[in-house]
Amino acid sequence: MTGTPDENPTSAFTPGGRRRHRKVRVGRVGARRALVLAMAVPVASAALTGTSAFAADDTTSTTTAQGVSLDGLDPDDAQLVKNLTERVADPRLGTDVSGVVLDADSDTALWDHNGSTALMPASNAKLATATTALTLLGANHTFTTRVVYGDGTLTLIGGGDRTLTSDDLAEMAKTAVDGLKAAGVTQVKVRVDDSLFAEPSLATGWNEGYYPTEVAPVRSLVVDGAAVADTAIDAGTVFAEKLAAQGVTIDGEVGRATAKQSDVPVAQHTSAPLSSIVKRMLKTSDNNIAETLLRMTAVEMGKPATFEGGVDLVRQVLSSYGISLDNFAMYDGSGLSRADRIPAATLAQLLDSITEVPALSSILEGLPVAGEAGASLGPEWGRFDDADSQCAVGKVRAKTGTLTGAIALSGVTQTEDGEWRIFSFIENNSTAAPAAIKDAMDGLAATVNGCWA
């Protein structure tokens, strides 16, 4: 990459520093997009054959859905529009509901219901965080945790790896101890350095009740995804235990300090590639990974390691892909903020861009699959398990979003006749039970797939 983000903002937002010139959004079918989608979404073989689930009768209706005309649509798409317009009025979804469905080949809107309305997106905001991290850092980017030695002290330095484990620390401890013993050192102090990030703070729209169960205070050092107030000291304590198990005496309590340039490197651990971390974040909707990625993206781009520094890059990256930021407001990386606002149209455009860029394919691969155990669309969460949505199990891949008063679902699916569809649905302030709202949302996704006719 040439230049800094401020000096060369356009090229900074493309993998390898190459400018990405977007063509007019008309008729861009693209074999590359089809390949990425085909690799990312496992569609049951039965769904690739047979006739459409929609009625095949012709239509001459001029009915529109929020300005999207039925004129010119083929019978299947016209039926889709009618079905969605009817089902979005489901009382379970309330009145503050929006949705957009795009034809993935032509990039045209098939259906739009209040798509530009600013609503809380909940964890759908993670799509923007993942896109920004992958665009600016690259799918193969890794994060390094280091140990240095100086003046009788081992310092564990956080490098923004939210996937660091106790086993990783054990390996680092063994390497460090081997060096210490070779130098005749048998007793050390242990310190942690988590100065890579600014002091933890609450994002706009967060409350202290989020700590530490929904999200831990954001620090650059953590082990085993610990949900504790001070993840750095916790990691240092685990590291000290691993050192002691190797026969080294620990002098005093674990404390916090900034490593010196004169300290000698003695061990390090490198994370899995960013693409793998993104998949993990999206599968389980991990808030802590999302917030760490937001800050690490800022760090690597020379921006402040804060909510604001990360979000500023999100806005620039989305703009670089030609995605509308009208009515867009984002204050964190996870979507926990109740002040976040992202229209369904923006999320649909974002997914549209994701399907066009192979470097972002890990986002599609990381989206939970309807009915996938262990992911946020799995049966343990009561998703895609009723009569209206069971038909879409294995055929929809989408990001979930759940806050009190906000539920969202945005993703991709392929119809029985092989047409790719991109969708985003968001509701706010429904008074129905969350499980009932999710059932209605799953039904909308099944409708887009075409299996619930």
N, C-alpha and C positions, 0 to 999 in steps of 0.2 A: 504494500500500500504506500502511495506517495503522499506526502503532506500530512498535516494534522486534520482532524475532523472539521475544525473551524476554517482551515485554509482551503479544503477541498471537500465540502460537504456532500456533493453528489457521489463521487467515487468512493467515499468512505462507507457508503451504504450498500456496496455490492461485494460479493465474494471475490477475493483476489484483486480488489481495487478496480475492477472494470465497470464502466458505466453501463447501466441497464436502460436502454432506450425502449420505452413502451410505445407500441403502435396504438393507433386508434382502436378502441375496444369494439370492433365490429368484425364478426366472422373469423376470429382467431381460434381455429379449431386446435391446431398444434398437436403433433404426435408426441412431443415431449410431455405435455400435460397428461395425455391419455396414458402414457407409460407410467408416470409417477402415480397417478390415481390407481391404475390397475395393480401396481405393486403394493399400494398402501391399504386398499380396502378388499378384504377377502369376501367375495360374494359367493353364496352357495351356488353350485353348478346348476341346480334346478331353476335358479332365478335368471339364468342366461338363455333359457330356451322357453318356447311356448308363447302364447299370445299375451297381450297386455291385460292387466287386471282391470283397466279402465273400460268403460262402455265405449263401443266402437261406432256408435251412431254419430252422424254428422251434426254440426251445430252451425247456426247462422246468427247466434246471439251476439249482440253488441255490448253485453254487460261488461263492466270493467271492475277491477279490484284495485282501488286506490290508484287509478290512472293507468293500469296495465290492461290493455284492451284484449278481449277474447277474439276479436277479428284477426284472422290470419293464423291463429293457433290450430294445430292439428287436433283431432277429436280427443286424444289422450290428454294433451296439455290443457285443453278447455275443460275437461272433466276434473283434472287436478285443481284448477283454479276454483271451480265450483265447490269441490269438496273442502278445500282449505278455507274458503270464505265462509262456508257453513260451520266448520269445526272450530275455527278460531273464536266463534261466538259462544263456545262452551262456557257455561256459568262458572265452572271450576277455574277458568283462566282469569276471571274478573274483567274489568274494563280497561285497565292499563296494560295492554298486551300489544306486541308488535311482531311482525314477521316478514321475512323476505326469502324468496326462492329464486335462484338463478339457474339458467341453463348453462352448464359448465363449458360447452363447446362454443356457443356463440356469445357468452358473457352477457346475455340479455336477461332482464327480470321477467320471470313468468308470473310472479305474484308478489304483491307488495301491500302489506297492511300496516300502516303507520310506521313504515320502515325507517324513517328519519327521526323518529321521536327519541329523545334522550331518556334512557332508562338505566337503572342499575344493572350491570352485566354480570355481577358476582364473578365467579372464577373463569368466565369466558374471557376476562381480561388477560389471563395467562397466555392466550393465543398471541396477543401483541407482545408480551414479554419474551416469549419463545422466539418469535419472528425477529425481534430486535437483536437478541443474543446471537442467534445463528447467522444473521446477516452481517453483523459487525465482527464477530469473533471467528466464525467458521465452524463447521460441523466437527472438525478434528481437534478443536481447541481443548486444552486440558488445564487443570488447576493443581498447583503444587503446594504441599504442606512441607515445611522444612524444620530441621533441628540444627541449631548452632551451639557452639561451646566457647565460653570465655570467662575468665576469672572465677573458675570453680562452679559455673552455672551452665546448665543446659536450658536453652530457650526454644520452646515449641512455637513456631510462627504460622499463624493462620493464613491460608492462601485462597479462601473462598470456596473450599470443597465441602459442600453440604452433604456429601455421601461418604465422608471419611468414617471408617469403622474401627472398633477396638482391635481387630486383627491387624489392620494397617498400622496402628500405633505400636502394636507388639513387634512387628517387623522393624519399624523405625527404632524402637528401643533396643532391639538386639544389635542392629547395626551400630548404634551409638555406643552401646556398652562394649562392643568388641574394640572400638577405637579407644575408649576410656581405659580399658584394662591394658591395652598395648602401651598406653602412656603412663600406666601405673596409678591411675585415678580410680578410687573406689568410693568416693563420697562426693555428691553434687547437690546444689540447689536446683530447683525446677521453677522456671518462670514461663509465662505464656505471653505472646505478643499478638494481639488482635487489633493492632493500630491501622490495619489496611482500610477499615471502614470507619466512618465517623461514629461517634457515640450513638448507641441505640436510641431511637425516638419513636413516638407514635406518628403514624401517617395521618394526614387529614382524613377524617372519617373513621378513624380507629378509636376504640376505647380500651382502657386498661384491662377490661375483662377478657380481651383476646389473649393476654399473656397468662401462662405460656402454652395453653392447650391448643388454641387455634393457630397461633404463631408465636414463636419465641422471639425475644428481642434480637434484632438482626446483628450478628457478629460474624467475623471472618473465620472463626475457629469453632468447630463443633464435632462431636463424635457420636456415632450411632443415632443421629437425628434426635438427640436428647431434647425433651421438652422441659427445659429448666430456665431459670432467670439469667444465669451467667454460664452460657455454653462454653466459653473459653476456659474458665477456671475448672469447669467440669472435665473438659478434655485434658487439661493439664494434670488433674488428679488421676485420671485413668492412665495417662502416660507415666506418671510417677510410680503407679502400681506396677506397670509393666517393667520399669527399670528395676524396681526392688525385686521383682521375680527373677531378674537376671543377676542378682547378687550385689547391686549397687545400693549404698546407703543414701537415703534422701535426707538432706539437711533442712529441717523446718517445713513450714507449710508452703504449698504452691502459691505463688504470687504473680502479679502482672508487671511486665517491664518491656521496654522497647529494645530490641536487639541492636547491638553495635556493629558498625561496619567492620570492625576488627575481629569480630567473632568468627570462629572457624566452622564451616559447614561440616556436619558429621552424619546426617541422614536426611532423606526426603522421600515423599510418596507422591506419585502422580495419579490423578483421578482418571476415571474412564473418560472417553471423549464426550464433548458437549452434546453430541447427537444422542448418546445413551442417557445422559442426565435429563435432557429435555423429554425423552420418552417416559422416563420414570416420573417426572413431574406431572405430565399430562395424564398418565394412566390413573394415578391416585389423587390427582389434584392437590399436590403437595405445596402448601403455602410457603413453607420455609425455603424450599428450593427456589421457588419463584422469586422471593425477595432477595435471596442471595445472588441469583443470576442477574437481577436488575442492577445490583450494586457492582458486581464483577464486570458487567458490560461497561458501566461508567468508569471503573478503575482502568480497564484496558484502553479506553478511548480518551483517557486523560481528563475525565470529568469528575466532579465531586462524588464520593461514594455515599450518596444520599438518595432518598426517594426522588427528590427534585432532579438530581443529576441524571438518574436513570430514566425518568419519565420524559425529560427533555429529548433524550435520544430516541425513545419510543415514537414521539411525535415526528421527529425528523425522518426516521426510517419509514414509517407509514406513509408520510408525504412523498418519499422518494419512490414508492411503489404506485403513486397516483391514487392512494386511498383517501377518501374524504374525511376530514377532521371536523366537519360541521357537527355541532352539538356534542363534541367529544371532550370529555374531561376525565383524566386518570391521575390518581395520586399515589398509587402503589403498584407493585408488580404482581400481586396475587389476586386482586379483585375483592379483598376483604373490605376495602373502604366503602362506606355507605355514601360517599360523595362522588364515587366514580360514575360516569355516564358514558355509555357507548351505544349508539343506535344499532339496531339489527342490520341495517343497510351497510354500516361500516364493517361489522363482523363478517358479513357475507362477502364484501369486497376483499377483506383480508384473506379469507379462505380461498377466494378466487385467485389471488396472487400466490398463495402458498402452493396451489396445485400447478402453477406454471414454473416454479423454480425448483429444480432438482436439489439444490443445496438446502432447501427447507423440507425435504421429504420426511425427515424424522418427526416433524410435527404431525403429518398425516399418519405415520406409523405409530405414533404415540397416542393418538386419539382412542379413547375407549370404544370397544365394539359392543353393540347392543347384545346383552346376555353374557358378556365376558366376565367370568368369575375373577375376583381380585382387582377389578377396575371399577371406576365410579358408575359404570352402566351395568354392573353385574347384578345377578339375582339377589345377592345379599342386601342390595339397596332397593329392592323392589322395582327394578326397571325392566321395561319391555316384558311384563309378565301378565298382562291382561288380554282379553279377547281382541281388543283393537290394535294391539301392538306386538303380540307374540309372533306374528307373521314376519316381523322385521328383524328378528334375532339373527345376528350374523351378517346382516345386510346394511346396517347403518353404523357409521363411525363418527362420533361426535364428542365435543367438549361439554361437560356439564357445568352448571353454575348454581349454587344454592346459598342464599343468605336469608335471614328472616325478612320476609316481604319481597324477595326477588328470586326467581328461578329462570334459568336460561339453558338453551340447548342449541348448539351450532355445529354443523358438520357437513358430511358428504354421504351420498348414497347413489346407487346405480339401479335404475328401473329394470323391469323385466325385459324391455326391448333394448337394453344396453346404453340408455341415455344417462349421463352423469348429471346429478343435481347437487347444488350447494344450497344450504338453508341456514337460517338463524331465526330463532324464536326467543323472545324475552317477555316475561310478565313481571309486573310489580304490583304489590298491594292487594293481591287476591286474598279474600277471607277464607278460602277453602283450605282444607288440611294439606300440608305439603305433599303427602303421598298422592293425594287426589290430583293436585296440580301437575305433578310429575307424570302421572298416568296420562293426563290430557296432552302434555308436551310430547310424550312418547308416541301418542296417537297421531300427532301432527307429523312427526318424522316418518312414521309408517305410511302416512298418506303420501308424503313426498316420494317415498320408495315405490308406491303404487300397489303395495300388497294389501292395504286396507282400502278397498274400493267402496 
